């Protein structure tokens, strides 16, 4: 499940994307809409409810609501399993799968004179009506903040501090399937490629060729406007005018990147982050059309602008909203303790290193890692699609024991 977002994007079954929303309204009588944010407690209750309705799983699955303090090998023999310790109990397990996600980045309060708050839960933003706010970050977390402020009829001032000085692009939908036609384009452009640089650039050429064949152009989406609202209007109009051909092949692009990623050198990854990701990342992380609607409505009544770090540190804000996103898994004290015990190690991006075939953190151990903490092992380690693929590999490995 994708958390820290609106209800409409939270589900466990892609064929039934309304399942969580229906659970909230039909079972818990919450009266919420798809664009609403809800407490994480509801996610937990939903998972318990779903498991309880699946007899073949419910007898084997047990939920323990406690913080994990440590995971230790039972002995030096790798097949003996692990001891998992909480404040109240210690349990032995044959295998352990780490799915603990990432923490939000922390901002040093010494940089600013105002209080710093997290945008999650979104109810923390309900206190603001006409203040001057600074949002740090311009990814989807900042979009969540802007949408929530719009919903609350905020009428103050908003500054955004970000390295990219650009919001995500705008999209109508999330395609669920790959497009065979694009796969053919990519295969054609990949002929004769050997280095990571060539593979990355051939992917870009394939995207452009596909867009041009469909009457669009990749150059439309590499065009930056002078202001936040100008850029948002531009992206919004492209989306509404059916130029967003790239929307059809998002799954293909992510799949291609994830397959290229493990073989890239750190220098090739740095090249991608510098030369390709600034525009491609805006497309892959594009906001829903109705989020853009909400932000444009907010911008009609509220000045919203990007500001420099120097100006932000010299300005007094009623509050600073930390929308910088997720921190590196390597900053987790819990994961650091596992690394110190030799149970895992971290990669160049600060994520947990895993075996691409099995999901194991170490070849001889039955300790596995799945989801966002595998940051850097693929391009989108935390995406639902790639997490599900990793989970499948882990399941196959466990069943083959």
C-alpha positions in Angstrom: 0.0 0.0 0.0 1.1 3.5 -0.8 0.9 5.7 2.4 1.4 9.4 3.0 -1.0 10.3 0.2 -4.7 10.6 -0.4 -7.1 7.8 0.0 -7.7 7.3 -3.8 -4.0 6.2 -4.2 -4.1 3.7 -1.3 -5.0 0.1 -2.2 -3.5 -3.4 -2.1 -5.2 -4.6 -5.2 -4.7 -2.6 -8.5 -7.8 -4.3 -9.9 -9.8 -2.8 -7.1 -8.4 0.7 -6.4 -11.5 1.7 -4.5 -11.1 -1.0 -1.9 -9.7 1.2 0.9 -12.1 4.0 0.2 -15.0 1.6 0.3 -13.8 0.1 3.6 -13.6 3.5 5.2 -17.1 4.5 4.1 -18.9 1.1 4.2 -17.3 -0.6 7.1 -16.1 2.3 9.4 -18.7 4.8 8.2 -16.1 7.5 7.9 -17.7 9.6 5.2 -14.4 10.4 3.4 -13.6 11.2 -0.3 -10.8 10.0 -2.5 -8.9 13.3 -2.1 -8.9 13.1 1.7 -6.0 12.1 4.0 -6.7 9.7 6.9 -4.7 8.5 9.9 -2.3 5.6 9.4 -4.3 3.7 12.1 -7.0 3.2 9.4 -4.4 1.5 7.1 -3.5 -0.9 9.9 -7.2 -1.7 10.6 -7.8 -2.2 6.9 -5.0 -4.7 6.6 -6.3 -6.6 9.6 -9.8 -6.6 8.1 -8.6 -7.8 4.7 -6.6 -10.6 6.2 -9.4 -11.7 8.4 -11.6 -12.0 5.3 -9.2 -14.4 3.7 -9.4 -17.7 5.6 -6.4 -19.3 3.9 -4.2 -16.5 5.2 -5.8 -15.5 8.5 -4.8 -18.6 10.4 -1.2 -18.0 9.6 -0.9 -14.2 9.9 -0.6 -12.5 13.2 -0.3 -8.7 13.8 2.0 -7.5 16.6 1.6 -3.8 17.4 5.0 -3.2 18.9 8.2 -1.4 17.9 11.0 -3.8 16.9 14.0 -3.1 19.1 16.4 -5.6 17.5 16.9 -8.5 15.1 19.7 -10.9 16.0 20.9 -14.2 14.5 20.1 -17.1 16.7 23.5 -18.5 16.2 26.5 -18.3 13.9 24.7 -20.9 11.7 22.8 -19.0 9.0 19.9 -21.5 8.8 19.0 -21.2 12.5 16.9 -18.0 12.0 16.5 -14.9 14.0 15.4 -13.5 17.3 13.1 -10.5 17.0 12.9 -8.5 20.2 10.2 -5.9 21.1 9.7 -4.1 24.4 7.3 -6.9 25.6 8.5 -10.1 24.0 11.2 -12.0 22.0 10.1 -14.3 19.2 12.1 -16.7 17.0 11.6 -16.8 13.3 13.1 -18.9 10.5 13.3 -15.9 8.2 12.8 -12.1 8.5 11.7 -9.7 5.8 12.5 -6.0 6.4 9.7 -3.8 5.1 10.1 -0.8 7.4 10.1 1.9 4.8 11.9 5.2 5.2 11.6 8.1 7.6 10.9 11.7 6.6 14.0 13.8 6.2 14.7 16.1 9.2 15.6 19.8 8.8 18.0 21.4 11.2 16.0 24.1 13.2 19.1 26.2 13.3 18.7 27.2 9.7 15.4 29.0 10.3 13.7 31.2 12.9 10.3 29.6 12.6 8.9 26.2 13.8 9.2 23.3 11.5 6.3 20.9 11.1 5.6 17.7 9.1 2.8 17.6 6.6 1.7 14.2 7.8 -0.8 13.7 9.1 -2.4 16.4 7.0 -4.6 17.5 9.9 -1.5 19.4 11.1 -2.2 21.9 8.3 -5.7 22.6 9.4 -4.5 25.4 11.7 -3.4 27.6 8.9 -5.7 30.2 7.3 -3.9 33.4 6.4 -0.3 33.0 7.5 2.9 33.3 5.6 4.3 29.7 5.1 7.4 28.2 3.7 7.2 24.7 2.1 10.6 23.0 1.7 10.6 20.6 -1.2 8.7 20.5 -4.5 7.9 16.8 -4.9 4.6 15.0 -4.3 4.8 15.8 -0.6 4.6 19.5 -1.4 1.7 18.8 -3.8 -0.1 17.1 -0.9 0.4 20.3 1.2 -0.7 22.7 -1.5 -3.8 20.6 -2.2 -4.7 20.4 1.4 -4.3 24.2 1.9 -6.5 24.7 -1.2 -9.1 22.5 0.3 -9.0 24.5 3.5 -9.4 27.8 1.6 -6.1 29.1 2.7 -5.6 32.8 2.0 -2.1 33.6 3.2 1.3 33.6 1.3 3.3 30.5 0.3 7.0 30.3 -0.6 8.6 27.1 -1.8 12.3 26.4 -1.2 13.7 23.7 -3.5 16.8 22.8 -5.5 14.8 22.1 -8.7 12.5 25.1 -8.7 9.9 23.0 -10.5 6.8 21.1 -9.5 6.0 17.7 -10.8 4.2 17.6 -14.2 0.5 16.9 -14.6 -1.2 13.6 -15.6 -4.7 12.3 -16.2 -4.2 8.7 -15.1 -1.8 5.9 -14.1 -1.5 3.2 -16.8 -1.5 -0.3 -15.5 0.0 -2.2 -18.4 3.0 -2.0 -20.6 2.7 -0.9 -24.2 4.2 -3.5 -26.7 4.7 -0.8 -29.3 7.1 1.1 -27.0 8.9 -2.0 -26.2 9.7 -2.4 -29.9 10.9 1.2 -30.1 13.2 0.6 -27.1 14.6 -2.6 -28.5 15.4 -0.9 -31.8 17.2 2.0 -30.0 19.0 -0.4 -27.7 20.7 -2.2 -30.6 24.5 -2.0 -30.3 24.4 -0.3 -26.9 26.9 -1.5 -24.3 27.6 1.2 -21.7 25.2 2.5 -19.2 25.4 6.0 -20.8 24.3 4.5 -24.1 21.4 2.6 -22.6 20.2 5.7 -20.8 20.4 7.8 -23.9 18.7 5.1 -26.0 15.8 5.1 -23.6 15.5 8.9 -24.0 15.5 8.6 -27.8 12.9 5.8 -27.6 10.6 8.0 -25.5 11.0 10.9 -28.0 10.4 8.6 -31.0 7.3 7.2 -29.5 6.0 10.7 -28.6 6.7 12.0 -32.1 5.0 9.1 -33.8 1.9 9.9 -31.7 1.9 13.6 -32.7 3.7 15.0 -29.7 7.3 15.8 -28.8 9.5 15.2 -25.8 10.8 18.8 -26.1 7.4 20.0 -24.9 8.1 18.5 -21.5 11.7 19.8 -21.3 10.5 23.4 -21.6 10.6 25.4 -18.3 8.6 28.5 -17.7 9.7 31.5 -15.6 7.3 31.1 -12.7 5.6 28.4 -10.7 2.1 29.3 -11.9 3.2 29.7 -15.5 4.8 26.2 -15.5 1.7 24.7 -13.9 -0.6 26.3 -16.4 1.7 25.1 -19.2 1.8 21.5 -17.9 -1.9 21.6 -17.2 -2.7 22.7 -20.8 -0.4 20.0 -22.2 -2.3 17.4 -20.2 -5.7 18.6 -21.2 -4.7 18.9 -24.9 -3.8 15.2 -25.2 -0.1 15.9 -25.7 0.9 13.8 -22.7 1.7 10.7 -24.8 4.3 9.7 -22.2 1.5 8.9 -19.8 0.8 5.7 -21.8 4.3 4.4 -21.3 5.1 5.3 -17.7 5.2 1.7 -16.7 7.5 0.9 -19.6 9.9 3.7 -18.8 10.0 2.7 -15.1 10.5 -1.0 -16.1 13.3 -0.1 -18.5 15.0 2.1 -15.9 14.7 -0.6 -13.2 16.3 -3.2 -15.4 19.1 -0.9 -16.5 19.8 0.4 -13.0 21.6 -2.5 -11.3 24.3 -2.5 -14.0 25.0 1.3 -14.0 28.1 2.5 -12.4 27.9 5.2 -9.8 29.2 7.7 -12.3 26.5 6.7 -14.8 23.8 7.1 -12.1 25.2 10.5 -11.3 24.9 11.4 -15.0 21.3 10.3 -15.0 20.5 12.3 -11.9 22.1 15.4 -13.4 21.1 15.3 -17.1 17.9 13.2 -17.4 16.1 13.0 -14.1 15.4 16.7 -13.7 12.8 16.5 -16.6 12.0 12.8 -16.6 11.4 12.7 -12.9 8.8 15.4 -13.3 6.9 13.1 -15.6 7.3 9.9 -13.6 6.2 11.7 -10.4 3.5 13.8 -12.1 0.6 15.0 -10.0 -3.1 14.0 -10.8 -5.0 16.5 -12.9 -7.4 17.3 -10.0 -4.4 18.1 -7.8 -3.3 20.6 -10.4 -6.9 22.0 -10.5 -6.8 22.5 -6.7 -3.4 24.2 -6.8 -4.4 26.5 -9.7 -7.5 27.4 -7.7 -5.3 28.2 -4.7 -2.9 30.3 -6.9 -5.9 32.5 -7.9 -6.1 33.8 -4.4 -2.7 33.2 -2.9 0.8 34.3 -4.0 2.9 31.1 -4.5 6.5 31.4 -5.5 9.9 29.7 -5.4 12.5 31.4 -3.2 16.2 31.1 -2.7 17.8 29.6 0.4 19.2 33.1 1.2 15.8 34.7 1.1 14.1 31.9 3.0 16.6 32.1 5.9 16.1 35.9 6.1 12.3 35.8 6.1 10.1 35.1 9.1 7.4 32.6 8.5 4.5 31.5 10.7 5.6 27.9 10.0 7.9 25.9 7.9 6.5 22.7 6.4 9.0 20.0 5.8 8.0 18.4 2.5 11.5 17.3 1.6 10.4 13.7 1.3 12.1 10.5 2.6 15.5 10.3 4.1 18.1 7.7 3.2 17.5 4.3 4.9 21.1 4.4 6.1 20.1 7.1 8.6 17.8 4.7 10.4 19.2 3.7 13.8 17.5 0.3 13.5 19.1 -0.5 10.1 22.4 0.8 11.3 22.4 -1.7 14.1 21.7 -4.5 11.6 24.6 -3.3 9.5 26.9 -3.2 12.6 26.0 -6.8 13.2 26.9 -7.8 9.7 23.3 -8.6 8.7 23.1 -6.0 5.9 25.1 -3.3 4.1 24.2 0.0 2.4 24.7 1.0 -1.2 25.8 4.2 -2.8 22.4 5.7 -2.4 22.1 4.8 1.3 19.7 2.0 0.6 19.9 -1.6 1.8 21.9 -3.8 -0.6 20.0 -6.9 -1.8 20.4 -9.8 -4.1 18.4 -9.0 -7.3 17.4 -12.6 -7.7 16.3 -13.4 -4.2 15.8 -10.1 -2.2 18.3 -11.3 0.4 20.5 -8.9 2.2 23.3 -11.4 2.4 23.7 -14.5 0.3 23.8 -17.0 3.2 21.1 -15.4 5.4 17.3 -15.7 5.3 17.1 -12.0 6.0 15.3 -10.1 3.2 14.6 -6.5 2.3 11.7 -5.1 0.4 10.3 -1.7 -0.6 11.6 1.8 -0.1 14.5 0.7 2.1 16.0 -0.9 -1.0 16.7 2.6 -2.3 19.2 2.6 -5.1 18.9 -1.1 -5.9 16.5 -0.1 -8.7 15.3 3.3 -9.9 12.0 3.1 -8.2 12.6 0.7 -5.3 9.7 2.1 -3.3 7.1 2.0 -6.1 4.2 -0.4 -5.7 5.1 -2.2 -8.9 8.7 -2.8 -8.0 7.9 -3.7 -4.3 5.4 -6.3 -5.5 8.0 -7.7 -7.9 10.6 -8.0 -5.1 8.0 -9.5 -2.8 7.3 -12.2 -5.4 11.0 -13.0 -5.6 11.3 -13.3 -1.9 8.2 -15.6 -1.8 9.7 -17.8 -4.5 13.0 -18.0 -2.5 11.2 -18.9 0.7 9.1 -21.6 -0.9 12.1 -23.2 -2.5 13.9 -23.7 0.8 
